Amino acid sequence: MQDENSDGWKRLLDLISDAAARNIEEWTPGSLMPPEEWHSIVTLPPQIGTLKSVRKLCLYGSSLVRIPPEIGEMSALQEFDPYTSYRLHWFPYEITRCSQLTDSRISTRALYGNFKNRNPFPDLRRETDFLDSIRPMTCSICNTQLDDTYTTRWISLNIATDVVPLLVFACSHSCIDSLPSPPDNHVSKPHRGGRSVEQPPRW
């Protein structure tokens, strides 16, 4: 759980405000904070959605466990580098809205469903409290308002130069049905995770 009263969190908010005001194109927050503060950050603030000019987001060596869905509002994003952020096991589906994103550097061995080790996907049916705590305001797919009847799925898709597991919050089963097909050698359709999910053999 992120301590939003910590010095690190407050400094990160200030850095985001400054980067947004100055239309920064390359943003590496870890280089702008004391190491102990940077490593206290386990999720980025939703305010990252205000970084409309950032083309390269470098999160190298972070302690992040979650990227917020507002990353999808970073409309200029072209390069995404959270390399060696080994606690990042998945990403929000909203990252697919970054239409200019073409380059990524991700520690894929840490990801759920990675073809080298097939890390198991958590069972979303057993994670209701966690899902409620991170639920976005709108559907990951159609961007309409979410209510308490939302549904969730895992799906593996190509994001820039990597295949990554994405968490989907959907307003309806029709939105789930509209999801694209995963690439070969990954679970072939959206799923809820858990032991019943059959993954392809490791490479």
MARKOL-58964 format. One record per atom (N, C-alpha, C): atom name; x, y, z. Coordinates in pm, 1 decimal, padded with zeros to 6 digits. Layout:
REM MARKOL-58964
- CA_X_Y_Z
...
//
This chain:
REM MARKOL-58964
- N_00084.1_-00118.6_00000.0
- CA_00000.0_00000.0_00000.0
- C_00088.6_00124.9_00000.0
- N_00056.5_00218.4_-00085.9
- CA_00137.6_00339.2_-00094.4
- C_00107.2_00435.4_00020.4
- N_00213.2_00484.3_00085.3
- CA_00199.1_00586.4_00188.8
- C_00193.0_00722.8_00120.4
- N_00073.1_00777.5_00110.6
- CA_00055.7_00904.3_00040.3
- C_00087.8_01025.0_00127.8
- N_00131.7_00999.5_00250.3
- CA_00177.4_01107.9_00337.7
- C_00329.6_01115.8_00343.4
- N_00395.8_01027.6_00270.7
- CA_00541.7_01021.9_00277.4
- C_00605.4_01135.8_00198.4
- N_00729.6_01166.3_00233.3
- CA_00803.5_01269.6_00160.9
- C_00821.5_01231.0_00014.7
- N_00844.9_01101.7_-00010.2
- CA_00864.8_01056.2_-00146.7
- C_00743.1_01079.1_-00234.5
- N_00625.5_01048.4_-00180.8
- CA_00501.8_01067.7_-00257.1
- C_00478.7_01216.1_-00287.5
- N_00499.4_01299.2_-00185.3
- CA_00479.6_01443.6_-00204.9
- C_00578.7_01499.5_-00306.8
- N_00702.7_01450.8_-00300.0
- CA_00802.6_01497.0_-00396.2
- C_00764.8_01452.7_-00537.9
- N_00715.1_01329.5_-00550.4
- CA_00677.0_01278.9_-00682.0
- C_00563.9_01361.2_-00742.6
- N_00467.2_01398.9_-00660.6
- CA_00358.7_01485.0_-00708.9
- C_00412.7_01619.0_-00758.1
- N_00509.4_01674.9_-00684.1
- CA_00570.2_01801.5_-00726.5
- C_00645.3_01784.6_-00858.5
- N_00714.0_01671.5_-00873.9
- CA_00788.1_01646.4_-00997.2
- C_00694.4_01633.3_-01116.7
- N_00580.0_01569.3_-01094.9
- CA_00481.8_01555.9_-01202.5
- C_00427.9_01692.6_-01242.0
- N_00394.2_01773.5_-01142.2
- CA_00343.2_01908.4_-01170.8
- C_00444.9_01989.9_-01249.5
- N_00571.3_01979.1_-01209.9
- CA_00677.3_02053.6_-01277.9
- C_00695.8_02004.6_-01421.2
- N_00697.1_01872.1_-01439.2
- CA_00715.9_01815.7_-01573.3
- C_00601.0_01853.1_-01665.5
- N_00478.9_01853.0_-01611.9
- CA_00362.2_01890.1_-01692.6
- C_00367.8_02037.7_-01731.4
- N_00406.7_02122.5_-01636.3
- CA_00411.2_02266.7_-01662.7
- C_00518.8_02302.6_-01764.1
- N_00628.9_02227.4_-01763.3
- CA_00741.2_02259.3_-01852.1
- C_00740.6_02175.6_-01980.3
- N_00636.7_02095.4_-01997.9
- CA_00624.2_02012.5_-02118.7
- C_00747.8_01925.4_-02141.7
- N_00792.7_01862.8_-02033.5
- CA_00908.9_01774.5_-02040.6
- C_00878.9_01657.8_-02135.0
- N_00978.2_01619.5_-02219.0
- CA_00958.5_01510.7_-02314.1
- C_01020.8_01379.3_-02268.6
- N_01119.6_01385.3_-02181.3
- CA_01180.3_01263.8_-02125.5
- C_01178.9_01276.8_-01974.2
- N_01117.0_01180.4_-01907.4
- CA_01096.2_01192.6_-01763.0
- C_01148.4_01069.0_-01693.1
- N_01242.5_01090.5_-01601.3
- CA_01305.5_00983.0_-01524.9
- C_01297.4_01020.3_-01377.8
- N_01184.5_00996.0_-01312.4
- CA_01166.4_01045.7_-01175.5
- C_01267.4_00991.1_-01076.6
- N_01315.8_00868.0_-01097.8
- CA_01410.4_00810.5_-01003.7
- C_01540.8_00886.5_-00994.8
- N_01575.5_00958.1_-01100.7
- CA_01699.8_01036.1_-01099.5
- C_01681.5_01172.3_-01034.9
- N_01558.1_01206.6_-01001.2
- CA_01526.5_01338.0_-00945.4
- C_01490.5_01331.4_-00797.5
- N_01501.9_01212.2_-00739.2
- CA_01463.3_01191.8_-00599.7
- C_01575.2_01120.6_-00525.8
- N_01586.6_01140.5_-00394.3
- CA_01678.2_01059.1_-00315.9
- C_01640.4_00911.3_-00329.7
- N_01738.2_00820.9_-00335.0
- CA_01707.8_00679.0_-00355.7
- C_01606.0_00622.3_-00257.7
- N_01616.1_00661.6_-00130.7
- CA_01524.1_00605.5_-00031.3
- C_01380.7_00650.4_-00058.0
- N_01364.1_00770.3_-00111.5
- CA_01229.3_00817.0_-00144.6
- C_01177.5_00747.2_-00269.4
- N_01262.1_00733.5_-00370.4
- CA_01220.7_00666.6_-00494.3
- C_01179.1_00522.7_-00466.5
- N_01253.3_00455.2_-00383.0
- CA_01222.8_00314.6_-00356.0
- C_01105.1_00297.4_-00260.5
- N_01053.4_00407.2_-00207.4
- CA_00931.5_00398.5_-00125.7
- C_00805.7_00406.8_-00212.5
- N_00822.9_00432.5_-00341.3
- CA_00709.5_00447.7_-00432.9
- C_00671.3_00311.6_-00489.6
- N_00549.0_00266.5_-00461.3
- CA_00503.4_00136.8_-00511.9
- C_00396.4_00150.6_-00619.8
- N_00343.4_00269.8_-00637.3
- CA_00253.7_00297.4_-00749.5
- C_00272.1_00442.8_-00790.8
- N_00255.0_00469.6_-00918.0
- CA_00261.0_00608.3_-00963.1
- C_00128.0_00676.9_-00935.9
- N_00129.0_00807.0_-00913.7
- CA_00003.4_00879.3_-00892.1
- C_-00079.2_00885.5_-01020.9
- N_-00210.7_00894.2_-01007.4
- CA_-00294.3_00909.3_-01127.4
- C_-00262.9_01035.9_-01205.7
- N_-00196.6_01130.2_-01141.5
- CA_-00162.1_01256.1_-01209.0
- C_-00064.3_01236.6_-01324.6
- N_-00009.3_01115.8_-01341.8
- CA_00077.9_01095.5_-01458.3
- C_00001.1_01119.7_-01588.4
- N_-00130.4_01112.8_-01581.5
- CA_-00211.0_01140.3_-01699.4
- C_-00198.2_01283.0_-01749.5
- N_-00141.1_01371.6_-01666.9
- CA_-00122.6_01511.3_-01709.2
- C_00005.2_01530.6_-01789.9
- N_00086.2_01426.3_-01800.1
- CA_00215.1_01438.7_-01869.7
- C_00194.9_01418.3_-02019.6
- N_00132.9_01515.5_-02082.2
- CA_00092.5_01503.7_-02222.6
- C_00208.5_01517.0_-02320.7
- N_00321.6_01568.5_-02276.0
- CA_00435.2_01588.5_-02366.8
- C_00543.0_01482.2_-02351.5
- N_00532.6_01398.7_-02249.4
- CA_00637.5_01299.7_-02224.2
- C_00638.9_01194.7_-02334.3
- N_00755.1_01183.5_-02400.3
- CA_00773.2_01082.4_-02504.8
- C_00842.5_00957.6_-02450.8
- N_00930.1_00977.7_-02352.1
- CA_01000.9_00864.8_-02292.2
- C_00980.1_00866.6_-02141.7
- N_00929.3_00755.9_-02088.9
- CA_00908.6_00739.5_-01945.2
- C_01004.4_00632.1_-01896.8
- N_01100.8_00671.0_-01814.0
- CA_01201.2_00578.2_-01762.9
- C_01177.7_00553.9_-01614.2
- N_01150.5_00428.6_-01580.3
- CA_01124.7_00389.3_-01441.3
- C_01224.7_00282.4_-01398.6
- N_01343.5_00289.7_-01452.0
- CA_01446.8_00188.2_-01430.9
- C_01470.8_00163.0_-01281.8
- N_01472.3_00034.8_-01245.0
- CA_01508.6_-00003.4_-01109.5
- C_01411.9_00037.4_-01001.4
- N_01287.0_00059.7_-01037.2
- CA_01189.6_00105.4_-00937.7
- C_01142.7_-00008.7_-00848.3
- N_01070.6_00028.4_-00742.6
- CA_01003.7_-00068.3_-00655.0
- C_00854.6_-00074.9_-00684.2
- N_00814.4_-00026.6_-00799.3
- CA_00672.6_-00021.9_-00834.7
- C_00611.2_-00161.1_-00840.5
- N_00488.9_-00170.1_-00790.6
- CA_00410.5_-00292.7_-00805.1
- C_00289.0_-00269.3_-00894.6
- N_00261.6_-00142.5_-00925.5
- CA_00143.5_-00112.4_-01007.2
- C_00163.6_00017.6_-01084.3
- N_00117.0_00015.8_-01208.3
- CA_00108.4_00136.0_-01291.0
- C_-00039.3_00173.1_-01299.5
- N_-00078.1_00296.8_-01272.3
- CA_-00220.2_00331.6_-01274.8
- C_-00274.0_00340.7_-01417.6
- N_-00404.3_00323.2_-01434.3
- CA_-00463.3_00327.5_-01568.8
- C_-00446.4_00461.5_-01638.4
- N_-00419.8_00566.1_-01563.0
- CA_-00401.7_00698.6_-01623.0
- C_-00281.1_00706.3_-01716.3
- N_-00198.3_00602.1_-01717.3
- CA_-00089.0_00601.7_-01814.8
- C_-00144.3_00610.1_-01956.4
- N_-00266.0_00562.2_-01975.1
- CA_-00328.6_00568.6_-02106.5
- C_-00357.0_00709.2_-02154.4
- N_-00347.8_00807.5_-02063.8
- CA_-00370.1_00947.6_-02100.7
- C_-00241.1_01018.0_-02143.0
- N_-00129.0_00945.4_-02136.6
- CA_-00000.8_01002.8_-02179.2
- C_00007.7_00990.3_-02331.5
- N_-00056.3_01080.4_-02399.6
- CA_-00081.8_01066.6_-02543.1
- C_00042.7_01075.9_-02630.7
- N_00151.2_01132.3_-02579.3
- CA_00274.2_01144.8_-02658.8
- C_00372.2_01030.4_-02634.1
- N_00340.4_00939.1_-02543.3
- CA_00436.4_00837.2_-02500.0
- C_00479.8_00748.1_-02616.3
- N_00611.5_00739.2_-02635.4
- CA_00669.4_00656.2_-02740.6
- C_00759.2_00546.4_-02685.1
- N_00827.6_00574.9_-02574.6
- CA_00919.6_00478.7_-02514.0
- C_00882.0_00458.1_-02367.6
- N_00876.6_00331.7_-02326.9
- CA_00839.2_00296.5_-02189.6
- C_00945.8_00202.8_-02135.6
- N_01014.9_00245.4_-02030.2
- CA_01129.6_00170.5_-01979.4
- C_01121.6_00151.3_-01827.8
- N_01052.3_00044.7_-01784.3
- CA_01054.6_00010.2_-01642.3
- C_01150.5_-00106.6_-01614.2
- N_01257.9_-00116.2_-01691.7
- CA_01349.5_-00230.0_-01680.8
- C_01402.2_-00244.6_-01538.2
- N_01419.7_-00367.8_-01495.9
- CA_01462.1_-00410.2_-01361.4
- C_01365.0_-00368.2_-01252.0
- N_01242.7_-00336.4_-01288.6
- CA_01136.5_-00315.3_-01188.1
- C_01071.0_-00451.4_-01165.5
- N_01137.2_-00534.4_-01086.6
- CA_01101.5_-00675.7_-01078.9
- C_00972.1_-00703.3_-01003.7
- N_00916.5_-00601.3_-00939.9
- CA_00789.5_-00621.8_-00869.0
- C_00669.3_-00590.1_-00958.1
- N_00696.4_-00546.3_-01079.3
- CA_00588.6_-00521.4_-01175.6
- C_00558.1_-00651.4_-01249.3
- N_00441.5_-00707.8_-01223.0
- CA_00403.6_-00835.7_-01283.7
- C_00295.8_-00821.3_-01390.3
- N_00235.2_-00701.9_-01401.7
- CA_00125.7_-00679.4_-01496.3
- C_00110.7_-00529.5_-01519.1
- N_00027.9_-00494.8_-01618.1
- CA_00004.7_-00354.6_-01651.9
- C_-00144.1_-00331.6_-01677.2
- N_-00189.9_-00207.8_-01669.1
- CA_-00331.6_-00180.3_-01694.4
- C_-00361.4_-00185.2_-01844.5
- N_-00478.8_-00233.1_-01878.9
- CA_-00517.4_-00240.8_-02019.8
- C_-00514.7_-00103.1_-02085.5
- N_-00536.2_00000.5_-02007.1
- CA_-00540.5_00136.4_-02061.0
- C_-00411.9_00178.5_-02130.7
- N_-00302.3_00107.5_-02106.9
- CA_-00178.2_00142.3_-02175.6
- C_-00192.0_00123.6_-02326.2
- N_-00290.6_00044.5_-02368.5
- CA_-00313.4_00026.0_-02512.5
- C_-00362.1_00154.7_-02578.9
- N_-00404.8_00252.5_-02500.4
- CA_-00448.7_00380.4_-02557.3
- C_-00330.9_00468.6_-02599.0
- N_-00211.6_00431.7_-02559.5
- CA_-00092.2_00508.1_-02597.5
- C_-00056.6_00470.9_-02741.3
- N_-00121.5_00536.0_-02834.3
- CA_-00114.1_00495.1_-02974.6
- C_00022.8_00516.7_-03037.5
- N_00106.7_00599.8_-02977.2
- CA_00240.0_00625.0_-03032.1
- C_00347.7_00538.5_-02967.4
- N_00309.7_00454.0_-02873.3
- CA_00407.0_00372.5_-02800.6
- C_00462.4_00262.5_-02891.7
- N_00591.4_00270.5_-02922.0
- CA_00653.5_00175.2_-03013.9
- C_00775.9_00105.5_-02956.2
- N_00826.5_00150.8_-02843.5
- CA_00949.3_00093.5_-02788.8
- C_00931.8_00070.0_-02639.6
- N_00970.2_-00048.3_-02594.8
- CA_00959.5_-00080.2_-02451.7
- C_01079.2_-00163.7_-02409.2
- N_01112.6_-00151.2_-02280.9
- CA_01218.3_-00232.2_-02220.6
- C_01167.3_-00275.6_-02084.4
- N_01122.0_-00399.8_-02078.7
- CA_01052.4_-00452.1_-01961.0
- C_01120.4_-00581.3_-01916.9
- N_01132.4_-00601.2_-01786.8
- CA_01187.0_-00726.7_-01733.8
- C_01078.6_-00833.6_-01743.1
- N_01069.7_-00895.7_-01859.4
- CA_00956.1_-00983.6_-01888.9
- C_00955.0_-01110.9_-01805.1
- N_01069.0_-01152.7_-01753.1
- CA_01070.2_-01273.6_-01669.6
- C_00983.6_-01257.8_-01544.7
- N_00960.4_-01134.5_-01502.5
- CA_00879.5_-01110.3_-01382.5
- C_00730.3_-01109.6_-01412.1
- N_00692.3_-01113.7_-01538.8
- CA_00552.2_-01095.4_-01575.9
- C_00471.9_-01224.6_-01565.6
- N_00345.3_-01210.8_-01530.8
- CA_00254.6_-01324.4_-01533.8
- C_00245.8_-01377.2_-01676.6
- N_00254.9_-01510.2_-01690.8
- CA_00237.7_-01572.0_-01821.1
- C_00356.4_-01562.2_-01913.7
- N_00469.4_-01508.6_-01867.7
- CA_00585.5_-01495.9_-01955.6
- C_00625.1_-01631.5_-02012.1
- N_00661.1_-01635.8_-02139.9
- CA_00682.9_-01763.3_-02207.5
- C_00803.8_-01839.8_-02154.3
- N_00895.0_-01772.9_-02082.5
- CA_01013.8_-01840.6_-02032.6
- C_00988.6_-01917.8_-01903.9
- N_00890.0_-01874.8_-01826.4
- CA_00866.5_-01942.7_-01698.2
- C_00719.7_-01965.5_-01665.8
- N_00627.4_-01902.9_-01743.3
- CA_00483.5_-01920.9_-01724.3
- C_00439.7_-01893.9_-01580.5
- N_00483.4_-01780.3_-01526.9
- CA_00436.2_-01739.9_-01394.4
- C_00283.6_-01741.3_-01392.8
- N_00222.6_-01800.9_-01290.6
- CA_00075.7_-01812.8_-01288.8
- C_00006.3_-01678.1_-01270.8
- N_-00109.6_-01666.3_-01331.8
- CA_-00193.4_-01547.5_-01315.2
- C_-00275.1_-01560.1_-01186.8
- N_-00277.0_-01458.9_-01101.2
- CA_-00363.8_-01463.8_-00983.2
- C_-00509.8_-01482.2_-01023.7
- N_-00583.0_-01551.3_-00938.6
- CA_-00725.4_-01575.4_-00962.4
- C_-00803.3_-01449.3_-00926.7
- N_-00857.4_-01382.9_-01026.2
- CA_-00929.4_-01257.7_-01002.7
- C_-01054.4_-01278.1_-00918.6
- N_-01107.6_-01399.2_-00917.5
- CA_-01226.5_-01427.4_-00836.4
- C_-01194.7_-01425.1_-00687.5
- N_-01066.7_-01435.2_-00652.9
- CA_-01023.8_-01434.3_-00512.8
- C_-00962.1_-01300.8_-00472.0
- N_-00964.2_-01204.5_-00561.3
- CA_-00896.1_-01076.4_-00537.4
- C_-00994.3_-00960.0_-00532.9
- N_-01115.6_-00984.8_-00485.9
- CA_-01220.1_-00882.1_-00496.2
- C_-01186.6_-00755.6_-00417.3
- N_-01131.6_-00769.7_-00299.2
- CA_-01098.3_-00650.3_-00220.1
- C_-00990.7_-00567.8_-00290.2
- N_-00889.3_-00636.1_-00341.0
- CA_-00782.8_-00566.0_-00412.5
- C_-00837.2_-00497.7_-00536.8
- N_-00920.4_-00567.4_-00612.2
- CA_-00975.3_-00509.8_-00734.8
- C_-01062.8_-00389.0_-00704.7
- N_-01142.0_-00398.2_-00598.9
- CA_-01224.2_-00282.7_-00560.2
- C_-01136.9_-00162.4_-00525.0
- N_-01020.7_-00189.8_-00466.0
- CA_-00934.4_-00079.6_-00421.2
- C_-00864.6_-00008.9_-00536.7
- N_-00850.9_-00075.4_-00651.1
- CA_-00781.3_-00013.4_-00764.8
- C_-00874.5_00009.0_-00883.2
- N_-01002.4_-00013.8_-00865.8
- CA_-01097.8_-00001.8_-00976.2
- C_-01094.5_00137.9_-01036.8
- N_-01078.4_00147.8_-01167.6
- CA_-01082.2_00279.9_-01231.1
- C_-01224.0_00334.1_-01236.5
- N_-01237.4_00458.9_-01270.7
- CA_-01369.1_00521.2_-01279.1
- C_-01446.3_00474.4_-01402.2
- N_-01372.8_00438.2_-01507.6
- CA_-01437.9_00404.5_-01634.1
- C_-01389.1_00270.9_-01687.7
- N_-01465.4_00216.0_-01778.6
- CA_-01433.3_00089.1_-01843.0
- C_-01300.1_00099.7_-01917.1
- N_-01216.7_-00002.5_-01901.2
- CA_-01087.1_-00002.8_-01968.5
- C_-01100.6_-00003.4_-02119.8
- N_-01214.9_-00050.5_-02169.1
- CA_-01231.2_-00071.9_-02312.9
- C_-01308.8_00041.1_-02379.2
- N_-01428.9_00071.1_-02328.1
- CA_-01513.9_00170.8_-02395.0
- C_-01516.9_00305.3_-02323.6
- N_-01454.6_00312.0_-02205.2
- CA_-01439.9_00437.4_-02130.4
- C_-01571.0_00491.0_-02073.1
- N_-01674.2_00407.7_-02064.5
- CA_-01796.7_00450.0_-01997.1
- C_-01783.7_00425.1_-01847.2
- N_-01870.7_00488.1_-01770.6
- CA_-01864.4_00480.3_-01624.9
- C_-01878.9_00336.3_-01576.6
- N_-01794.8_00298.1_-01481.3
- CA_-01806.0_00166.1_-01420.0
- C_-01895.9_00173.0_-01297.9
- N_-01973.9_00066.7_-01276.7
- CA_-02049.1_00055.4_-01152.0
- C_-02009.2_-00074.3_-01083.0
- N_-02082.2_-00112.7_-00980.1
- CA_-02043.1_-00228.3_-00900.3
- C_-02059.5_-00361.0_-00972.8
- N_-02116.1_-00359.5_-01092.9
- CA_-02133.4_-00483.9_-01168.7
- C_-02017.6_-00508.3_-01265.4
- N_-01909.6_-00434.2_-01248.9
- CA_-01795.5_-00449.9_-01340.1
- C_-01741.1_-00592.6_-01336.8
- N_-01671.5_-00630.0_-01442.9
- CA_-01606.1_-00759.5_-01449.9
- C_-01460.1_-00739.2_-01489.2
- N_-01375.9_-00834.7_-01456.6
- CA_-01232.3_-00820.9_-01482.4
- C_-01179.8_-00942.5_-01557.8
- N_-01073.4_-00920.0_-01633.4
- CA_-01007.6_-01028.3_-01706.5
- C_-00858.4_-00996.9_-01720.3
- N_-00782.0_-01104.3_-01734.9
- CA_-00643.8_-01094.2_-01779.6
- C_-00639.8_-01116.0_-01930.1
- N_-00549.6_-01047.1_-01997.6
- CA_-00523.2_-01073.7_-02138.6
- C_-00378.2_-01036.4_-02167.9
- N_-00310.6_-01118.4_-02246.8
- CA_-00172.2_-01090.1_-02286.3
- C_-00172.2_-01034.2_-02427.8
- N_-00110.4_-00917.6_-02445.2
- CA_-00108.6_-00850.8_-02575.4
- C_00028.0_-00787.5_-02601.6
- N_00053.9_-00761.9_-02727.9
- CA_00174.8_-00688.5_-02765.5
- C_00161.5_-00541.9_-02725.2
- N_00257.5_-00496.0_-02647.4
- CA_00267.8_-00354.4_-02612.8
- C_00407.5_-00310.3_-02653.5
- N_00415.4_-00226.9_-02755.3
- CA_00544.6_-00186.0_-02811.2
- C_00623.3_-00310.6_-02851.8
- N_00738.0_-00336.3_-02788.7
- CA_00822.1_-00448.5_-02830.8
- C_00811.8_-00569.7_-02739.5
- N_00714.1_-00573.2_-02650.6
- CA_00698.8_-00684.7_-02557.4
- C_00554.1_-00733.6_-02554.7
- N_00537.8_-00861.0_-02516.9
- CA_00405.1_-00913.6_-02485.9
- C_00389.5_-00908.1_-02334.7
- N_00284.4_-00841.1_-02288.5
- CA_00267.8_-00820.7_-02144.7
- C_00126.3_-00857.7_-02101.6
- N_00110.7_-00899.1_-01975.0
- CA_-00022.6_-00926.2_-01920.5
- C_-00091.2_-00796.0_-01881.3
- N_-00214.5_-00782.3_-01923.3
- CA_-00291.5_-00661.0_-01897.3
- C_-00414.1_-00694.7_-01814.4
- N_-00446.3_-00608.1_-01719.8
- CA_-00566.2_-00624.9_-01638.2
- C_-00675.9_-00535.8_-01693.8
- N_-00789.2_-00598.5_-01726.3
- CA_-00902.5_-00529.5_-01786.9
- C_-01013.8_-00513.3_-01684.2
- N_-01064.8_-00392.9_-01670.1
- CA_-01188.1_-00366.3_-01595.9
- C_-01294.1_-00332.1_-01699.4
- N_-01397.1_-00414.6_-01710.4
- CA_-01496.7_-00395.7_-01816.2
- C_-01635.0_-00371.9_-01758.5
- N_-01712.6_-00292.3_-01831.4
- CA_-01848.7_-00260.7_-01787.7
- C_-01948.1_-00367.8_-01829.2
- N_-01910.7_-00453.8_-01924.3
- CA_-02006.0_-00552.2_-01976.3
- C_-01932.0_-00667.7_-02042.0
- N_-02003.6_-00777.3_-02061.2
- CA_-01944.8_-00891.1_-02131.5
- C_-01927.2_-00860.6_-02279.4
- N_-02006.6_-00770.3_-02332.9
- CA_-01987.9_-00733.3_-02473.4
- C_-01854.2_-00663.2_-02492.9
- N_-01812.1_-00585.1_-02394.2
- CA_-01679.5_-00524.0_-02402.6
- C_-01570.2_-00631.1_-02396.1
- N_-01587.3_-00728.7_-02308.8
- CA_-01491.3_-00839.2_-02302.3
- C_-01483.1_-00909.0_-02437.4
- N_-01597.9_-00932.2_-02499.4
- CA_-01601.5_-01001.3_-02628.9
- C_-01532.9_-00921.3_-02738.9
- N_-01518.7_-00791.4_-02718.9
- CA_-01457.2_-00706.6_-02821.7
- C_-01305.2_-00701.8_-02812.1
- N_-01248.0_-00764.5_-02710.0
- CA_-01103.1_-00759.9_-02692.1
- C_-01031.3_-00829.3_-02807.6
- N_-00912.7_-00782.3_-02843.5
- CA_-00836.6_-00846.8_-02951.8
- C_-00784.8_-00983.8_-02910.0
- N_-00741.7_-01060.5_-03007.1
- CA_-00687.2_-01193.4_-02979.4
- C_-00542.2_-01182.4_-02933.2
- N_-00504.9_-01257.1_-02830.6
- CA_-00365.4_-01256.9_-02786.4
- C_-00273.9_-01317.4_-02893.2
- N_-00145.5_-01286.7_-02888.1
- CA_-00051.1_-01345.7_-02983.5
- C_-00031.7_-01494.7_-02957.9
- N_00025.9_-01561.8_-03055.6
- CA_00054.0_-01704.9_-03042.0
- C_00143.4_-01730.7_-02920.9
- N_00129.7_-01851.2_-02867.9
- CA_00210.3_-01897.5_-02755.2
- C_00177.5_-01827.2_-02624.4
- N_00055.4_-01775.4_-02615.0
- CA_00003.1_-01719.5_-02490.8
- C_-00140.0_-01768.1_-02473.6
- N_-00193.4_-01754.3_-02353.8
- CA_-00332.3_-01795.0_-02331.1
- C_-00418.4_-01728.1_-02437.6
- N_-00500.3_-01807.3_-02505.1
- CA_-00560.1_-01764.4_-02632.1
- C_-00680.8_-01673.2_-02619.2
- N_-00725.9_-01647.7_-02497.9
- CA_-00843.6_-01562.0_-02481.1
- C_-00839.3_-01494.6_-02344.1
- N_-00920.4_-01392.2_-02322.5
- CA_-00927.3_-01330.1_-02189.7
- C_-00969.8_-01432.4_-02085.0
- N_-00917.1_-01418.8_-01962.8
- CA_-00945.3_-01518.7_-01859.4
- C_-00938.8_-01454.6_-01722.0
- N_-00980.6_-01531.1_-01621.9
- CA_-00982.5_-01479.1_-01484.3
- C_-00863.7_-01527.0_-01402.0
- N_-00774.1_-01601.6_-01460.9
- CA_-00658.3_-01648.9_-01387.2
- C_-00690.7_-01768.5_-01300.0
- N_-00596.3_-01805.4_-01215.7
- CA_-00614.9_-01920.2_-01128.4
- C_-00555.2_-02047.0_-01188.0
- N_-00559.5_-02152.5_-01110.5
- CA_-00494.5_-02277.5_-01148.7
- C_-00559.9_-02346.1_-01267.4
- N_-00684.7_-02311.9_-01294.5
- CA_-00754.5_-02377.5_-01404.9
- C_-00709.2_-02326.6_-01541.8
- N_-00635.9_-02216.6_-01544.7
- CA_-00589.5_-02160.8_-01672.2
- C_-00472.4_-02244.1_-01724.3
- N_-00487.9_-02297.9_-01842.9
- CA_-00382.9_-02376.8_-01905.2
- C_-00296.9_-02287.3_-01993.9
- N_-00172.7_-02272.4_-01954.1
- CA_-00079.4_-02192.7_-02033.0
- C_-00001.8_-02283.9_-02128.1
- N_00042.8_-02231.5_-02241.6
- CA_00126.8_-02310.8_-02331.0
- C_00256.2_-02351.3_-02260.6
- N_00326.4_-02451.7_-02312.5
- CA_00454.1_-02491.8_-02252.4
- C_00555.1_-02377.6_-02255.1
- N_00649.2_-02383.3_-02163.7
- CA_00757.8_-02285.1_-02164.1
- C_00845.5_-02305.1_-02286.7
- N_00906.5_-02195.6_-02331.7
- CA_01002.1_-02206.5_-02442.4
- C_01138.6_-02245.1_-02388.2
//
